[in-house]
Each structure stands twice: as structure tokens, then as C-alpha cells.
Amino acid sequence: MQIWFNDGLVDAALAGVAIDGWPDGEGIFETIKTQGGEIYELGRHMRRALDAANQKAISLPSEDLVRSAIVELLAVEPHEIGRLRLLFSLDRFVAVHQKYEEISKPARLTVIADPSEVEGISIKTFPYQHRLDLLARAQSQGFDEIICINTSNEVTEGAVSNFIFRIDGKWVTSPLTSGVLPGVQRGIVIERCGVGVRLISRNDLARADAAFVISSLKIALSVSEIDGLPMKIDEDCAGLEADIRAKTLKHSVG
């Protein structure tokens, strides 16, 4: 597998990058969907990366270099649907492009049993293993994602996703103050699709009758159940999903 490492393309094994696309060390990262060589919402991802870099005292490479790296990487590692990961640390800029398998089956969600296991995150950092372990645990129990709850009994986010819920007829998502990552897709559904922001308690989940998993890769994935409670997938859900997908924009970086 070819990756971008600092200022050129190299073999991943020679750069200390594992087969799953994660390098050694620590830093910040963005995961971005690609389709047909175009990139979804690169500008939003880079603005969030810049904010995270400022918090972690990391200097990002120039915009020209990042764009050139993406163009060259997608040319040597082409995928019709891809997962582009940009990773920045004190002395490294790594870009990895791998195949992404679209998910069409509605998601089954479970709620975390012990809120103390989850810490709120405000920026995307690696190593990311704790979150991946939460996801793996949910999947081992037959679920697709896990709803995390903070110690105040408020819904935060998933292991690797945000959520929107229909509660009392209104589409809502949790506020950043509950310990939610400012997800790119979360921002899109709030700013472009009319999803509201409000505190959501664990008890509020019992009043939800529909939900979506949202992320930069999934875009908007319907939910079929939350711990055995069936969720509706009706015309209102179909309309919102279509709106989200239409307003999540992709473009060329060449």
C-alpha cells in the first residue's frame, strides 16, 4: 500500500504505518469520504484540523502540499468509494487512502452500561484505540454502534459517530457541552438540514421513535433499533436522509 509521508509517496511498511492505516505515535487526524476521485467537505475537515492543531501546538503543512498529496495519493491508490485519512503530528504528515464499503443495512444500537468508561472528546486524536475498542465490543454483541452517556446521564455520541434522534416529532442532536466531538457531518445536519440541538437524557431515548447514525463516512444511516426498541424508518426519515445526502458536498482537489 502506498501512502503519503511528509513530502512524497512511500510504501506504508517502510513508514511504520500499519495495514489498517494508523501510524505509530500520536497526533490529530481527519477521516474523509471520497467518491470517484472527489472529496467530501475537505474545507470543513481542514478547518477542524487547524483548530485541533492549534490546541495541540502542531504546525500543519501548507494547503498546497495537502492538496497535492491528496491528488497524488488518489492516483496511485484509487477506489471508487474510499476512506481518506489525514494524520498530522509534530514531525509527520501522513495521508492514507483505502477502500470503504458502503453500509446500507439499518444500524442496531446499544447504550453503554457504564458512563465512566467514556470521556468526552473535543478534537480527533490518535491513538484512537479506546474508541475502536468500544465499537468492537458493541459489534461483538451484535450491534453496529454504541450510544455513549456521560456521568450526568446525557447522551453524547457513539464510538466513532454522532447521532440524531426524532423525539416528540422533532429531529435533534446533543450539544457540544454534553461532551460531543464537533463532527463535520453533525455541523452539516444542523446548519443545512434543520436538525435542532438540545440536551438529550438517557431517559429521553425511550421517547425516540426514529434515529440516524451520522459520520463523514456513513453520511446518514437509518437506525432500526436501540436496545430492542424498534425505530421507525418512514417517509419523514427518507426525506431527511435524502436532504442530508444532497447537502453533503463533494468536489475535486485537482
N, C-alpha and C positions, 0 to 999 in steps of 0.2 A: 504494500500500500504506500502510495506517495503522499506526503504531507508537505505543507509549507512550514519551514523552520527558520525564523528570523528574516533572512533575505533571499531565500531560494527554496526550490523543491528538493526534498531528500527522501530516502526510504525511511518509513516510520521506525523500523527496528534500529536503525543507526542513530536515531534521535531520542531514544528512550521513551517512545510513545507506544503504549500497549495496543493490542489488537482492537480493543473497544474504543480507542481514540483518546484515552486520557493520558497525559504526560505525568512524569514524576513531579514532585514539588507542590507548590501552592500558588494560587493567583486568582484571577477573576475570569469569567467566561460568559459567552453568549451562545445559545443554540438556535439556529435559524433554519427554517424550511426552504428548500429550493425545488423548483419545478421547471423542467425543460430549459435548464440553464439560467433561469431567472431567480431572484432572491426576494423573499417576503420581508418587507418592512425593515430593510437594512438600516435606514436612518434612525428609526426608533431604537433598534438594538444598539447602535453605536452611541447614541446619546446616553442610554443607560450604562453602557460600558464606561463612558467617560466619567460619569458621576461616580461609579464604583471605583474607578482608577484613582480619582481624586481622594476618595475616602481611604484607599489603601496605599497612597503615595506611590502609585505605579505610573510611569510615563508610557502613554500609548504611542505606537508608531504613527507615522503620518497617514492621513486619509488616502493619499495616492498609493502608498505602499499596501495598505489593507485592501484596497480595491484591485490593485494589480495582482496581489496574492490570490484573491478570490477567483479572478479571471483565469489565471494560470492553473490553479488547483482544479477548478471545474473542468478545464480542458483535458487534464490527464486522469482525473477520477470522475468521469461523467456518470450521472444517474438521472433517470427521468424524474424520480422523486427522491430528494436527498436530504440528509441532515448535515448541515454545515455547522461546525463548532469552531469558534474563535476563542483562543485562550491567551491571556496576557499575564505575565509575571514580571518581576523586576528586571530580568535579563533575557526574557524569551517572548517571542510572538509565534504561536503555533496555530495553524489552521488545518482542520481535518474535514474531509467530505466523504460521507458514507451513504450507502443505500438506506432509505427509510421505507418501511412497509406501512402503507395507509391502513388505518383501523376503521372498519365500517360497522362492526357489531357494537350495539349499545353497551355502555360500561356498567358493571356492577361495583358498587361502592360499599365500603365498610367504614365504621367510625372507630378511631383509635381508642383503646381501652384506658390507657394511662397518659394523660396530658403531659406529665412531667418528662416523657420521653422526647418531646418535640420542643425545639427552641425556634422562636420566630427569626426569620432571616430578612434583612433589608437589601442585601446585594448577593449576586450569584458568585460564589467562590468554590474553588476546588482545593483539596479533595472534597468530593461530593458523596462519599460512600455512605454516610449516615442516611441521607435521603434515599439513596438507591436501595439500602437495606430495608427501609420502611416499605418501599414499593415491592421488593421481593417477598417480604413477609405477607403482605396483602395478597399477592399473586399466588403464594403457596397455599392460601386458604380459599382460593377460587374467586378472588375479587380482582378488579383491574386497577383500582386506586384506593387510597385511604384518606378519609377526611380527618384532618388534624384539628385538635381542640386545644386552646391554651388553658392555663391554670385558672382563668376567670370564667371558664366554661363557654368561651366564644369560639365559633367556627373560624379557622384561619384559612388553610389551603390544603392541598394534597401533598404527597411526597414530591411530585415533580409537576404539579398542575395547579391552576386555580379552578374555582367552581362558580357557577351562577345557579341560583335556585329560584323557582317560582313559588312564592309564599303569599297566600291571600290574593292571588291573581296578579302579583307584580314580580317582575324579574329583578333580582337583587344579587349583589356580591358583597363580601366582607370588606370593611375598611382597612387601610394600611395599619391603623392603630391596633388592630387585633393581632398583628404580627404576620402580616401578609407581604410577600415579595411583590414589588410593583411590576407585575408581569406585563410584557408588551401586549399580549392578547387581552389581558384584563383592561388595560387602558383603551384599547380599541372598542371593546363592547360598551364601555362607559361613555366614551366621547362620541362614538359614531352610531351606536345602536340603541341608545336609550336605557341601558341597564342601570338601575339605581344602586346606591351604596348605603348600607345600614348595618348596624351590629346584628349578627345572627347568632343566637344562642344554640346550645346543643338541643334544648327543648324545641326550638323553632323548626328543627329538621323534621319533626313529626307532622308539621303543618305544610311542608313542601309537597307539591304534587307533581313536579317536574324539575329536571336539573340538566346541566351540561357540564362536562369537563372541558376546560379551555386551556390551551397552551399554544406555543408557537409552532409546534409540530401537528398537534391534533386539530387545531383551529377551533372547532366546536364539535364535541362528541356527545350525543344524547346519552342519558343515564336511564337504565331500565329498573334499577332498584337500589335502595340504601338499606343495608342490613335486613333484607327480606321485605321491606316496604316498597310496593310497586310504584314506579313513576310513570306518568303518562307521557306518551310521545304522540302529540296531536297536531292539528293544523297550526296552532299558535307556535308550537315548538318548531315545526317545519319552516314557518315563516321567519322566525328569529334566526335559525341556523342559516337559511339562505341569505339573510341580511348580513350576518357576520361574515360569511364566506365572500360575499360580494364586496364588502368593505375592508377586507384584509388584502392589501395590495402587494403585488409583486412587480419587479422591474429588473431590467438588465443593469449590470455594473460595468459593462464593457465600454 
